[in-house]
Amino acid sequence: MRQASKTTTTSLLVGLMVAALCGAIACGSDSTSGRQVTLRTQVQADPEITGELTTGTGWSVRLTRAAVSLGALYYFDGEPVFARKRQRSVGERIVALLGPSVAYAHPGHYVAGMAVGQMTVPAFAELMTGPTMLPAGEGISGQYRSARFVLAAPSSESARSALGTSVAALEGVARRAEQTVYFKLTADLADVAHGAREANVDGCPFDEADVADDGLVTVHIKPRVWLDLVDFSEVAPGSADAPTEVPRGQTAQLAFALGVAQLSAYRFSFGP
């Protein structure tokens, strides 16, 4: 097994081609592994997005908009990070975020294993409107266990119109005790890079699947994780018609950017 945490698109393609060729000539004992497959792809938010979310800082949030821009998706046969690493507490993560050194939310010990699939066309999704079909990807048959979610600056005209230069955005209303805040949170590529190297969220869980044929890869996004560290106490209340756009560098915005970089915000699954 080779480490692939910094695998480039080229090396991934080479890995896929080699594995497919190996399968085609029936090398090894399993003549069905390594066959080329087509991976239809979609992204969707967890159902909780339509209800009331409770953050780790005690705020109740209802969202009116959630959007994300991604550059690529990669799938591996190695175990996800959660199988290997203790997640840091909220306090540890926020201290690291605001400290003098660059903080990474999940550094170090992820062993991706062999690349088994990918979707490399930049895409954009409005998550409140239900599943969004992405361009189809490609892969090989075999075990799928973990994934990389690559955030990217919007590249299409429609994505730039919706997100500007941001890779993720949330709008909604947050309430705690007597305080109500109408907000808009955004994070750009540089913001997210504080929590994920090169905006690559590595080691995301992929519900273990023995892929034997073409099928559908679904990316499940949890906006609650994006919000989990956000404290709206210092955010101006705004209004429903004019939500407060939280400035870049404010604590709430930094916490949102760190949430976008959390691998627990993304889960992958495969079906027919």
C-alpha positions as CSV (number, residue, x, y, z in Angstrom):
1,M,0.0,0.0,0.0
2,R,1.4,3.4,-0.8
3,Q,0.6,6.7,0.9
4,A,-1.4,9.0,-1.3
5,S,-2.1,12.1,0.9
6,K,-0.4,14.3,-1.6
7,T,-1.3,12.4,-4.7
8,T,-1.6,14.6,-7.8
9,T,-4.3,14.2,-10.4
10,T,-1.7,12.7,-12.7
11,S,-0.5,10.1,-10.3
12,L,-4.1,9.2,-9.5
13,L,-4.9,8.6,-13.2
14,V,-1.8,6.5,-13.5
15,G,-2.8,4.5,-10.4
16,L,-6.3,3.9,-11.9
17,M,-4.9,2.9,-15.3
18,V,-2.4,0.5,-13.8
19,A,-5.0,-1.1,-11.6
20,A,-7.5,-1.4,-14.5
21,L,-4.8,-2.9,-16.7
22,C,-3.9,-5.4,-13.9
23,G,-7.6,-6.4,-13.6
24,A,-7.9,-6.7,-17.4
25,I,-5.1,-9.3,-17.6
26,A,-6.4,-11.0,-14.5
27,C,-3.3,-10.5,-12.4
28,G,-3.6,-11.8,-8.8
29,S,-6.2,-14.1,-7.6
30,D,-9.3,-11.9,-8.1
31,S,-10.0,-11.4,-11.8
32,T,-13.0,-9.1,-11.0
33,S,-11.0,-6.4,-9.2
34,G,-9.6,-3.4,-11.1
35,R,-12.3,-3.3,-13.8
36,Q,-13.1,0.2,-15.0
37,V,-16.4,1.6,-13.7
38,T,-18.4,4.8,-14.3
39,L,-19.3,6.7,-11.1
40,R,-22.3,9.0,-11.4
41,T,-21.9,11.6,-8.7
42,Q,-24.1,13.8,-6.6
43,V,-23.8,16.1,-3.6
44,Q,-26.5,16.7,-1.0
45,A,-26.9,18.1,2.5
46,D,-28.0,15.9,5.4
47,P,-31.7,16.2,6.0
48,E,-31.1,18.2,9.2
49,I,-30.4,21.2,7.0
50,T,-34.1,21.9,6.8
51,G,-34.6,21.9,10.5
52,E,-33.1,23.6,13.5
53,L,-29.4,23.0,14.1
54,T,-27.8,23.3,17.5
55,T,-24.2,24.3,17.5
56,G,-21.4,23.4,19.9
57,T,-21.6,26.9,21.3
58,G,-25.2,26.7,22.2
59,W,-26.9,28.6,19.3
60,S,-30.0,27.4,17.6
61,V,-29.7,28.0,13.8
62,R,-32.2,27.8,10.9
63,L,-30.6,28.1,7.5
64,T,-32.0,29.9,4.5
65,R,-29.0,29.2,2.2
66,A,-26.0,26.9,2.0
67,A,-23.6,26.6,-0.9
68,V,-20.3,25.0,-1.7
69,S,-17.8,25.0,-4.5
70,L,-15.6,22.0,-5.0
71,G,-12.7,21.2,-7.3
72,A,-12.5,17.4,-7.2
73,L,-13.3,14.2,-5.3
74,Y,-11.0,11.3,-4.9
75,Y,-11.7,7.9,-3.4
76,F,-9.2,5.4,-1.8
77,D,-9.2,1.9,-0.3
78,G,-7.5,3.0,3.0
79,E,-9.4,3.5,6.2
80,P,-10.7,7.0,7.0
81,V,-9.0,9.2,9.5
82,F,-11.7,8.5,12.1
83,A,-10.5,4.9,12.3
84,R,-7.0,6.1,13.4
85,K,-7.1,9.5,15.0
86,R,-8.6,11.1,18.2
87,Q,-10.5,14.2,17.2
88,R,-9.5,17.4,19.1
89,S,-12.0,19.0,21.5
90,V,-13.7,22.3,20.5
91,G,-11.4,24.2,22.9
92,E,-8.3,22.7,21.4
93,R,-9.4,23.5,17.9
94,I,-10.4,27.1,18.5
95,V,-7.2,27.8,20.4
96,A,-5.2,26.3,17.6
97,L,-7.1,28.4,15.0
98,L,-6.5,31.6,16.8
99,G,-2.9,30.9,17.8
100,P,0.2,32.2,16.1
101,S,0.9,29.0,14.1
102,V,-1.1,27.5,11.3
103,A,-3.5,24.9,12.6
104,Y,-4.5,21.8,10.7
105,A,-7.7,20.0,11.8
106,H,-6.6,16.5,10.8
107,P,-2.8,16.4,10.2
108,G,-0.5,13.5,10.0
109,H,-1.4,9.9,10.0
110,Y,-4.0,9.2,7.3
111,V,-2.8,6.3,5.0
112,A,-5.0,6.7,1.9
113,G,-3.8,3.5,0.3
114,M,-4.6,2.9,-3.4
115,A,-6.6,5.4,-5.5
116,V,-9.7,3.7,-6.7
117,G,-11.9,6.5,-8.2
118,Q,-12.2,10.2,-8.8
119,M,-14.4,13.1,-10.1
120,T,-12.2,15.9,-11.3
121,V,-14.6,18.5,-12.9
122,P,-15.0,21.6,-10.7
123,A,-18.6,21.9,-9.6
124,F,-21.0,24.1,-7.5
125,A,-24.0,23.1,-5.4
126,E,-26.8,25.0,-3.6
127,L,-27.5,22.6,-0.8
128,M,-31.0,23.8,0.3
129,T,-32.6,22.7,-3.0
130,G,-31.9,19.0,-2.6
131,P,-29.3,16.8,-4.3
132,T,-27.2,18.3,-7.1
133,M,-25.9,16.0,-9.8
134,L,-22.2,16.5,-10.6
135,P,-20.3,15.4,-13.7
136,A,-19.7,11.7,-13.7
137,G,-16.4,10.3,-12.4
138,E,-14.5,7.2,-13.1
139,G,-12.9,4.4,-11.1
140,I,-12.0,0.8,-10.7
141,S,-13.9,-2.0,-9.0
142,G,-12.7,-2.8,-5.5
143,Q,-13.0,-1.7,-1.9
144,Y,-13.9,2.0,-1.3
145,R,-13.2,3.2,2.3
146,S,-12.2,6.8,2.4
147,A,-12.2,10.0,0.3
148,R,-10.7,13.4,-0.3
149,F,-13.0,16.4,-0.7
150,V,-11.2,19.2,-2.5
151,L,-12.6,22.7,-2.1
152,A,-11.9,25.2,-4.9
153,A,-12.6,28.8,-5.8
154,P,-15.7,29.0,-8.1
155,S,-14.7,28.7,-11.8
156,S,-18.0,28.9,-13.7
157,E,-19.9,32.1,-14.3
158,S,-23.0,30.8,-12.4
159,A,-20.8,29.7,-9.4
160,R,-19.0,33.0,-9.3
161,S,-22.3,34.8,-9.5
162,A,-23.6,32.9,-6.5
163,L,-20.4,32.7,-4.3
164,G,-18.0,35.4,-5.6
165,T,-14.6,34.2,-4.5
166,S,-15.9,32.1,-1.6
167,V,-15.8,28.3,-1.5
168,A,-18.6,28.0,1.0
169,A,-21.4,30.2,2.3
170,L,-24.2,30.0,4.8
171,E,-27.1,32.3,5.5
172,G,-29.7,32.1,8.2
173,V,-30.8,33.1,11.7
174,A,-29.2,32.2,15.0
175,R,-30.8,32.4,18.4
176,R,-29.5,32.0,21.9
177,A,-31.3,33.3,25.0
178,E,-32.6,36.8,24.1
179,Q,-30.2,37.3,21.2
180,T,-31.2,36.9,17.6
181,V,-28.7,37.3,14.7
182,Y,-29.4,37.2,11.0
183,F,-26.1,36.3,9.4
184,K,-24.2,35.5,6.2
185,L,-21.0,33.5,6.7
186,T,-18.4,33.0,3.9
187,A,-15.0,31.4,3.6
188,D,-12.6,31.6,0.7
189,L,-9.7,29.3,-0.3
190,A,-7.1,31.0,1.9
191,D,-9.4,30.8,5.0
192,V,-10.0,27.1,4.6
193,A,-6.3,26.4,4.0
194,H,-5.8,27.2,7.7
195,G,-7.7,24.0,8.5
196,A,-7.0,21.8,5.5
197,R,-3.7,21.7,3.6
198,E,-4.3,23.2,0.2
199,A,-8.0,23.0,0.9
200,N,-7.9,19.2,0.6
201,V,-10.1,17.6,3.2
202,D,-8.4,14.2,3.5
203,G,-9.5,11.0,5.2
204,C,-13.3,11.6,4.9
205,P,-15.3,8.5,5.7
206,F,-16.6,6.5,2.7
207,D,-19.3,4.0,3.8
208,E,-17.3,0.9,3.0
209,A,-18.4,-0.5,-0.3
210,D,-17.2,-3.3,-2.5
211,V,-17.7,-1.7,-5.9
212,A,-18.2,-4.2,-8.6
213,D,-20.0,-2.2,-11.3
214,D,-21.1,1.3,-12.3
215,G,-23.1,3.2,-9.7
216,L,-23.8,6.4,-7.8
217,V,-21.4,8.1,-5.4
218,T,-23.2,10.5,-3.0
219,V,-21.3,13.2,-1.0
220,H,-23.3,13.9,2.2
221,I,-22.5,17.4,3.7
222,K,-23.3,18.3,7.3
223,P,-23.7,22.1,7.6
224,R,-24.0,21.7,11.3
225,V,-20.3,20.8,11.4
226,W,-19.5,23.9,9.5
227,L,-21.3,25.9,12.2
228,D,-20.2,23.9,15.3
229,L,-17.6,26.3,16.5
230,V,-19.3,29.5,15.6
231,D,-20.3,31.9,18.4
232,F,-22.5,34.7,17.1
233,S,-22.3,36.8,20.3
234,E,-20.2,39.6,18.7
235,V,-22.1,39.6,15.4
236,A,-24.4,42.5,14.7
237,P,-28.1,41.4,14.8
238,G,-28.9,42.3,11.2
239,S,-32.4,41.6,9.8
240,A,-34.2,39.0,7.6
241,D,-33.9,41.4,4.7
242,A,-30.4,42.5,5.4
243,P,-28.4,39.8,7.2
244,T,-25.0,40.8,8.7
245,E,-22.2,39.7,6.5
246,V,-19.6,38.6,9.0
247,P,-16.2,40.2,8.1
248,R,-13.3,38.1,7.2
249,G,-11.0,37.7,10.2
250,Q,-13.8,38.1,12.8
251,T,-13.8,35.2,15.3
252,A,-17.2,33.8,14.0
253,Q,-15.9,33.8,10.4
254,L,-12.7,32.1,11.4
255,A,-14.6,29.4,13.2
256,F,-16.8,28.9,10.2
257,A,-13.8,28.5,7.9
258,L,-12.4,25.9,10.3
259,G,-15.7,24.1,10.3
260,V,-15.7,23.9,6.5
261,A,-12.3,22.2,6.7
262,Q,-13.5,19.5,9.1
263,L,-13.5,16.0,7.6
264,S,-16.5,15.1,9.8
265,A,-18.6,17.5,7.6
266,Y,-18.3,15.1,4.6
267,R,-19.3,11.5,4.2
268,F,-19.4,9.5,1.0
269,S,-21.5,6.5,0.1
270,F,-22.0,4.3,-3.0
271,G,-25.2,2.8,-4.4
272,P,-26.5,1.4,-7.7
